[in-house]
Amino acid sequence: MASRRELSAARRIVVKVGSGLVTAPGVGPDPDRIERLAGDIAAVRRDREVALVSSGAIATGMARLALAERPRSIPEKQAAAAVGQSALMWQYEIAFKRHGLAVGQVLLTAQDIGDRTRYLNARNTLLALLAFGVVPIVNENDTVAVEEIKVGDNDNLSALVASLVEADLLVLLTDVDGLYTADPARDPRATKLDVVETITDEILTMAGGHEDGVSVGGMATKLQAAQKAAASGVPMVIASGREPGMLARILAGEPVGTCFLPKADRLGARKRWIAFAAPPQGRLAVDAGAARALTAQGRSLLPSGVTSVDGEFGAGEVVSVVDGGGREFARGLVNFDAAELRRIRGAKTQEIEARLGYKSFDEVIHRDNLVILGGS
Ligand code: GLU
């Protein structure tokens, strides 16, 4: 995709709304905002499919339970999410019904996305909902997800969902109207970026992460989402959810918000899963020669290039590949378990059998199972 004008061709769209947009502090779901959002989605949905990723479960639960602050303990947060999620869905049900649309609740955990079989199941369910003309409303299953292994924020979750359903466009509707070169509240010279072609280190430093009273993330998680979307071949727009009709304007190609163009070489579905969905179970450090062979020549990773092995993982699991400085630059499905790899690391191909005592693979990670993560 070369320009925003092509966005009008998008047929399958994932829209993400933040807690600050659909809830009011101390009140819970804001019926007017939700009504307007439903109207905006209904207006563009006629010849398109739309899935909504909505935050606001914990913020709504806080309001319903009269909690002044975001709960700190995990069970309290999970309890707040349980209360809030149903109240939120009730409001969506009412709002979309007015436009003749049915909604379906889809609560996902990181494991649903990280496990290949569950990932495919989730994908089939979402596609079936879209085929029925339903608006799936997705959130992380905060009530059962254990904090340490959560996706953690709905910006990243929405990018995973966009990749899962092979969306043509991801829209993050939020409180700010795009990505600025600096914080516009503090720096009068800050300007909004219209189109971002590549997410460079400079772009990444424009975003500082934060967690305020209600929302998780900030620009940092939005840029992580943009990286995932770009690598998945999905254009992403960050725009203000406060102005009505924003979705239609984005789809008309108007220069609203900030548009992140996808990479030309879109990863296939399986490689997208390896790169972003499956949490890495270990880390392999490789020497400079191997790093070059992988990144510049598209080769497989051989035992001779592996300098160290971190973590306990089984054969067939996803591991990170890091350079001498510890920077992760690739992920892949590993052919050996961690114990085997410790025995063959540094070995030449013809030495593998003698070191292991049996014949096995030549490659640690075959090129077909390897994804180079183009960060910048
Ligand atoms: N899943 C959380 C909720 O619904 C929000 C996560 C986020 O805002 O990114 O409350």
Boltz pocket constraint, residues with backbone or C-beta under 6 A from the ligand:
constraints:
  - pocket:
      binder: B
      contacts: [[A, 18], [A, 19], [A, 54], [A, 55], [A, 56], [A, 57], [A, 58], [A, 59], [A, 81], [A, 139], [A, 140], [A, 142], [A, 152], [A, 153], [A, 154], [A, 155], [A, 214], [A, 215], [A, 216], [A, 217]]
      max_distance: 6.0
